[in-house]
C-alpha cells in the first residue's frame, strides 16, 4: 500500500478556524472522555491540533510525528501557553520511542490514510498501550467531500476495523462529528 503523505508546507491550515469548526477538538475530547490522571499519546500530532487541548485534560501527553517541521511548530505553541506536560518526540512511522505498555490512551487523527504499513502501525500502537488501553482513530469519512484527500485515499470503517481487530484490539464505540470525519474507539485486549 503506497500512501499519500501530507505536505508539511501546508501545515498552517491544520489549525485553521474552518477545521476547528468541522472537527472541534474540545467537543471531540469531551465525547471520547480522556480522564484527568491518564497518559495519552497523540500519534501523528502534526502542529498540535489535538495535543494542546489533550494536555489540558490528561496528566501527560506524548506528541509524536515523523516531521520535524510539525514538531517545531508545536513546540513553539506550547511555550506561550505554559503547557509543561507534553513531551514532543520525532518518531518513525512504525516505531514510536515509547516504552512498552506505558500509555493509557492513544489518539491518532487523520493519519492512517497516510500510513504505508498499517498492520505494523497498529502493532506498534498495541505495544505502547497498557492492557485494556484505549485507541481512538479519527479519519476522513469514505465519502466525497469538498475538503480532504481524494476518495481513493480514504479508508472504510471496515478496513480500519480489520486492521485493529487483527492486531489485538476490540471495537467499542464510534462517533461522527460532521460529514467529513468519523471516529472509532478501540480497546486493547487485556
N, C-alpha and C positions, 0 to 999 in steps of 0.2 A: 504494500500500500504506500503510495507516494503522496504525501500530504502537502497541502498548500500552507505556507508559513506567512504569518502577518509581517508586514514590512515595518520595522521599528521607526522608520522615518515618519510614519503616520500615527505615532503613539500619542500625540496631543489630543486626538479625537477620542481616546479611550476614556477620558474623564469628562467628556462633553455634557452639557446640560441636557441635550437630546437623549443621550444614552441613559443618564440618570432618571429621566422621565419614564422611559420604557422598561428600564430594569433598575428600579430604585433600591440601592444597596441596603438601606435601613429596613425597608419592608421585607426584602429577601431574607436578611439575617433574623428578623423577628419571626418570619414564617418557619425557617428551618430550626430556630432555637439553638443558641450557642452554649450557654452555661458559663457562669462567671469564673469558675475555678477550673477551666479547661485549657488545654494546649491544642492549638489548631495550626495547620499548615495550609497556606494559600499557594497551591502549586500552579505555576504559570501566572504569577501575580501581576505581571505587567507593571504598570506605573502605580498600582495600589488602589484600584477602584474598590475592591473588597477588603484589602489588607487594612486600610485605615479604619473603616467602621468596625471591622472584626477586632482590631486592637482595643477598641473601646468596650468590647463585650467580654473577651476572653482574657485569661491570665497571661498567656504568652502566645505569640504568633510567629511562625517561621514563614517568611515570604521568599519563595523560590521562583527563579525564572532562568531561562537559558541566555537571555540577552542582557548584557551589561548596561546598555543604554536605558532599558526599562528600570533596572535596579537603581541606577544613578538618579533617575527622576524620583523614584520612590524615596530613596534616602534623603534627598533634598526636601521632599514634602514633609517628612517626619520631624525634622529639626524645629521649624517654627511652631508646629503643633505640640511640641514637647511630649511626643509619644516615645516611650522608652522600652516597651515590651515587645518590640518587633525585631527579630533577627533576620537581616537581609542576606540571602545566600544565592550565589550563582551556582546553577546545577547543570547537569547534562539532562537530556530529555528523559532518559530512562534510568537515571541514577541520581538519587537525592542524598546529599551528605547529611543524613539524619540517622541517629541510632535506631536499631530495631525496636518496634513497639513503643515508641516514645510519644506518639501523637494520639490525642483523644478524637480529633476530627480533622478531616481534610475537605477543603473546598477547592474545586478545580472548575474554573469558569471560562467557557469559550476557548478551551484548549484542545480537547480530544479530537476535534475535526482536523487539527494540525499535526497530530502525533503520527509518526511513521510506523511505530511498532506498538499498537495499543495493548496487546496482551502483556508485553513486557512492562508497559506503563502501569497497568492495573496491578501486576505482581509487585511492583515497587511501592505502589500505594498501600497494598496489603502489608508489605514488610514493615513500613514505618508506623502503621496503626496498631494500637493496643488491641487485645482481644475485645471483641464487642465494640470496637471503634466505629465511628460514623464517617461515611464518604458522601459528599454532596457534589453532584455533577450538574453543572449548568451548561446547556448547549443551545445552539440555534435550532429552532424547530425545523423539521424536514418539510418545509413548505416554501414556496416562492414568496419573498417579501421584498420591499423596496430597499432595505438595507441588509448588510451582512454578506457572507460568502455566497457563491453560486450554489444552486440546489444540489449539484453533484458532489459538492464538498461537505454537505451537511450529513449528519448521522441520524438514523432512525432510532427510536426508543428501543426497538427490538435488538438492534446492533449493539447499543450500549449495554442492555441487559445481558446479552450473550457474553460479552467480554467480562462484565462484572461477575456474573454467576459462575463462569468457568475459572475464575481466579480467586474464589473463596469469599464472595460477598452474597448477601441476601438482600433482595429488594424490599424496602419498607414503605416508601411513600413517593409521591410526585407532586409537582407544583407547575402552574402556568402563570407567568407574570404579564405576558402580552402575547400577541400572535407570533412574536419573534422568538421567544425563549421558552425552553422547558427546563425543569429541574427534577432530578431524580435523587432520592435518598436511599443509600445502601448501608448495610451494617456488616462489618467483618464477622464471619462465623467465629464464635467463641471457642 
